[in-house]
Each structure stands twice: as C-alpha cells, then as structure tokens.
C-alpha cells in the first residue's frame, strides 16, 4: 500500500471529553496559581506583579493553544512524515546550547537564545523524540520483538539523547524520557529501569550537586542552612496549609524561603494556600489524566498512535509524580517542574501540543 494512502485521514468520532476537560482544568489552574506564586517575586524583581504571568501567557499559553489546536485537528498519523526532521532539529538545538547561543543558568546550559526568543531544547525534545520513537517502532514489527533489530538500536538511540541531556545537565529530564521510552517499547520496564539506575548512580557519584541532593534526602536536618533548607521550608509550608489552606495569595513561605516558588516548588505554594483539598485536586487531576491517557492508548488499534500516547501519558504522569514526591520529602529534590502548572513557556507549549495530538488520537479509537 502506498505510504501516502496509508495515512489518509479516516472519519473521526468524538474526542475523549474527560481527557480534554482535565487538560483544560490543569492549564487554567496553572495560570491561576502562577498568578499567586509569582506576584511578590515579580514585584520585587521587575516592579510589575503580573510580569511572570504575562510572560507565561505570551510565550507558553498562546503558542501552546496554537499547538493544541493543530494537534487536535491534524490527523495524528501525518506526524510520522515529519518524525526524522523534527528529531534532527531538536538534536541540533541540544548541541547548540553548548555554543555561544547557549544561555547558562541554574548550574547548567539548558536554554538556547535565538534572538527573538529563548527556549529549552530539552522540553521540545520530549515531543519530537516521542513522535520519532513511535514512528520508528511502529514501522517494523521486528523492532518491537528483535534484540538486534529492535532493542539494541533503541538503546543506542535513547542513550545518545540521554548523553546530551546529562551533560547540560538535565538529569531528571533524561531519566524521565528514558523511562517513558522504555514503557513505550515494553509492557514492563523492570530490566531497563535497573540499567538506568546503574547509569544514574554513576552520574550522581561524580557530580557533587547531585550527590548533595541525595545526601539531603537521606538526612534533611544535616545542613539546614544550605542543601537541606529547601526541603525543610517546603515541608513546613505544606504542613501549615492544613485542610483548607491559609488562603489564595496568602502564602508567606513563597516570599523569603522557597528558591523556586514559581518553578519546581509551586506545589508547595498550592499546598500552603489551598491546603489538603487543593493538593488533592492536583493529584486527582493528574490521576485522571493518566487514566484517560492510558485508556486512549489501549483502545487505539494503530500502533503509532498507541505508542505515542503511552509515552506522553507516562512522561507527564511520571514528571508530576516526581515533582510532588520531591517537594514532599518522598524522594531527593530534582528541580523538575510540575506539568501545566509551573512557570516555563517551552514546557507549557510542548505539553499542550502533546495533549492536542492525544485528543486527536482519541477520535480514532476502535
């Protein structure tokens, strides 16, 4: 069958409205909570309490809505045509962060300045790599079952991407992409999780800042003036929220004690201001996102759509879990943002585009 004919758009049905509503709720909630979490910081740094929110709207929400709509209405299998060029472009961007175009900050080279705008190539890679991987695996049945034709090239491909991310360093992003990729490739990722644990252990051992985070997790009170201060202040804020919180906009911890109240610590602000009920809403929303995402994947007969949706669902679900678990003291701090909620235009754009494609896939279920 001609390849062009094989991806001709069939007649679609209704989208998964529960999934669609969950994405909408998380996005609106994220903008609302960013308004509270960023107002004082924006006032002190820029003299404009709405600076971060307006920046998120202009460079995250608006392009994200465009990406979401394109994803919703463009037949998802057409993305296969652009899988290789999109991945190559993303890898070029990743390499460019180590040149004069890279913008150093927060202990690494993760941003790329193209003049008109600055963005994180590692966030864009989440989308383009999953499109490519889904297209690559679905193109041949042997790639999903053969060690030589499938798993070995898969490890080489994922390993090359991980190396670029680890040297930025973007360790958590690398691990999240790896684990999500493994879940795309296998129904069980136990063996590969062991491999990535060994690789990650080496990078932790040779990197002082990564080792410090692990040691702080093991004993948060050992150095409360430095590495342990973040998690201790986070736990105090979460505990002070109680059942209903101190009130929207009333957090005091975000003013002086949290290093990233609009980034990886925004869940702490949510827990303090909205209490257990607000925190429960966030966790419930991500649980519904994962439930409906995996349901879409399960009911999609086409292998490309099924594999892509599985990867995106696992990535967003794992990232949300890691963020919430880290600031709650259940695992070492990672610096990974909360999807749809934390400040970051590139991340919001990518997650909304992913979600739009997933909505489109949901229209063609068996």
C-alpha positions, 0 to 999 in steps of 0.5 A: 500500500502506498505510504501516502494512502496509508495515512489518509485521514479516516472519519473521526468520532468524538474526542475523549471529553474527560481527557480534554476537560482535565487538560483544560482544568490543569492549564487554567489552574496553572495560570491561576496559581502562577498568578499567586506564586509569582506576584511578590517575586515579580514585584520585587524583581521587575516592579510589575506583579503580573510580569511572570504571568504575562510572560507565561501567557505570551510565550507558553499559553498562546503558542501552546493553544496554537499547538493544541489546536493543530494537534487536535485537528491534524490527523495524528498519523501525518506526524510520522512524515515529519518524525526524522526532521523534527528529531534532527532539529531538536538534536541540533538545538541540544548541541547548540546550547553548548555554543555561544547561543547557549544561555547558562543558568541554574548550574547548567546550559539548558536554554538556547537564545535565538534572538527573538526568543529563548527556549529549552531544547530539552522540553521540545525534545520530549515531543519530537523524540516521542513522535520519532520513537513511535514512528520508528517502532511502529514501522517494523514489527521486528523492532518491537520483538528483535534484540538486534533489530529492535532493542539494541538500536533503541538503546543506542538511540535513547542513550545518545539523547540521554548523553546530551541531556546529562551533560547540560545537565538535565538529569531528571529530564533524561531519566524521565524520557528514558523511562517513558521510552522504555514503557513505550517499547515494553509492557514492563520496564523492570530490566531497563529501569535497573540499567538506568539506575546503574547509569544514574548512580554513576552520574550522581557519584561524580557530580557533587550537586547531585550527590548533595541532593541525595545526601539531603534526602537521606538526612534533611536536618544535616545542613539546614542552612544550605542543601537541606533548607529547601526541603525543610521550608517546603515541608513546613509550608505544606504542613501549615496549609492544613485542610483548607489552606491559609488562603489564595495569595496568602502564602508567606513561605513563597516570599523569603524561603522557597528558591523556586516558588514559581518553578519546581516548588509551586506545589508547595505554594498550592499546598500552603494556600489551598491546603489538603483539598487543593493538593488533592485536586492536583493529584486527582487531576493528574490521576485522571489524566493518566487514566484517560491517557492510558485508556486512549492508548489501549483502545487505539488499534494503530500502533503509532498512535498507541505508542505515542500516547503511552509515552506522553501519558507516562512522561507527564504522569511520571514528571508530576509524580516526581515533582510532588514526591520531591517537594514532599520529602518522598524522594531527593529534590530534582528541580523538575517542574510540575506539568501545566502548572509551573512557570516555563513557556517551552514546557507549557507549549510542548505539553499542550501540543502533546495533549492536542495530538492525544485528543486527536488520537482519541477520535480514532479509537476502535 
